[in-house]
Amino acid sequence: MVDKMLGNVLVLSLKGEINSANAGEIEKEANEKIAAHTFSKLVLDFTNVTYVSSAGLRVILKLKQKFDNLAIIEASLVVYDVLSMTGFTDIMEIHKALNRVDVSKAEVVGSGFFSTVYRIDKDTIVKVFNRTSDPDQINRELSLSKQAFILGIPTAISYDMVRVDDKLGVRFEMLDCKSLKAAYQEKVEPYGELTKKYIQLLKTINTTVSTDERIPSMLNQYRDKLEKVKADIGKDAYAKIASLFNNMDDPRTFVHGDCHFKNIMVQGNDLLLIDMDTLSYGSPLFEFSQIYAPYVAFDEDDPGNSLRFFNLPSSFCVGLFMDLLKGYLGKEDVSEELKKIQVAAYLHMMWWTVMNTPENKVRYNGNKKRLLALLPEVNDLNF
């Protein structure tokens, strides 16, 4: 039996059969390993468990009685059926073993900081998470994706969570698709037509209402970001931004939160989203601040970032952002709206840097400088 800590979770990995011949020894060993750790959740990893007898079930039940926050993961279909028929799925958290997908020979159709998208065959793509290993977080994204689809937001149809080597992923049905980024690169349609579809996608997202309590407030997320950098920006700037947030409109309409063109697939004449883990509700201002970050802000302190990350020059990404904003608002002069977007975007960039690349002081200080310079020019963040 192998034990390991993942944060506050103790994972015990078992193997082979758990039967009357070894149940006592397994129980004894499990209790010894449990006694050696402090944890908030106990997980039994059944990846290599082939069979569980009634004696094994009694061991699981005793552990459940001692530790209410107990879960079983990676249960094979045979083992899962035993646990289901004996009622264990009604009293505890049990996850079936995930299907394994080989991407070693698959085409990469998109890649980013948090995930990589592979084409498995003509009908299927898999999004593999580079930094997320929490099945609950991924299941939440799957749930939100299905809800968004039902409400009319064009999302790719997600099938299931899968395992790719030591990482987790989500499998989607995508027939003859390519990323919107690739479509711009390959000029599969005139630039203006693709951009019109992009604008319509944003409007569809930002006008769709949901009252699901699982969907978080983007405004509250930005308040949390403000608290994270409070000590660095000074009392006056903090008070100004807090006041701007307090006086913002906060509609119950969706904000995707990461709607750049690597998270959008082109399928026929349609654009479909494949990334829903940042789905929130709130002002469209936040939608554009989250788009401004990858298209513009990253390159401001790291020239060439757009070319490395998107394989497109900064001038293209900046131009696309401005065309999206003008088309969305239906006017040419968007200077006032742009300043509001930048305030939120630079705050987001400071927070992002702290959370993901804290060693990058150039990026952090650059965004701080631009944020503080803009604040005197912005009196509200209503969009």
HELIX and SHEET records of a PDB file:
HELIX    1   1 ALA A   23  ALA A   35  1                                  13    
HELIX    2   2 SER A   54  LYS A   66  1                                  13    
HELIX    3   3 LEU A   77  MET A   85  1                                   9    
HELIX    4   4 PHE A   88  ILE A   91  1                                   4    
HELIX    5   5 PRO A  135  ILE A  150  1                                  16    
HELIX    6   6 LEU A  180  GLU A  186  1                                   7    
HELIX    7   7 TYR A  191  ASN A  206  1                                  16    
HELIX    8   8 MET A  218  ILE A  233  1                                  16    
HELIX    9   9 LYS A  235  ASN A  246  1                                  12    
HELIX   10  10 PRO A  284  TYR A  292  1                                   9    
HELIX   11  11 ALA A  293  ALA A  297  3                                   5    
HELIX   12  12 PHE A  298  ASP A  301  1                                   4    
HELIX   13  13 ASN A  305  PHE A  310  1                                   6    
HELIX   14  14 SER A  314  LEU A  329  1                                  16    
HELIX   15  15 SER A  335  ASN A  356  1                                  22    
HELIX   16  16 LYS A  361  LEU A  374  1                                  14    
HELIX   17  17 LEU A  375  GLU A  377  5                                   3    
SHEET    1   A 5 VAL A   2  LEU A   6  0                                        
SHEET    2   A 5 VAL A   9  ILE A  18 -1                                        
SHEET    3   A 5 LYS A  41  VAL A  52  1                                        
SHEET    4   A 5 LEU A  70  ALA A  75  1                                        
SHEET    5   A 5 GLU A  93  LYS A  96  1                                        
SHEET    1   B 6 ASN A  99  ARG A 100  0                                        
SHEET    2   B 6 ILE A 157  VAL A 164  1                                        
SHEET    3   B 6 LYS A 167  GLU A 173 -1                                        
SHEET    4   B 6 THR A 124  PHE A 129 -1                                        
SHEET    5   B 6 SER A 115  ASP A 121 -1                                        
SHEET    6   B 6 GLU A 107  SER A 111 -1                                        
SHEET    1   C 3 CYS A 177  SER A 179  0                                        
SHEET    2   C 3 ILE A 264  GLN A 267 -1                                        
SHEET    3   C 3 ASP A 270  LEU A 273 -1                                        
SHEET    1   D 2 PHE A 254  VAL A 255  0                                        
SHEET    2   D 2 SER A 280  TYR A 281 -1                                        
END                                                                             
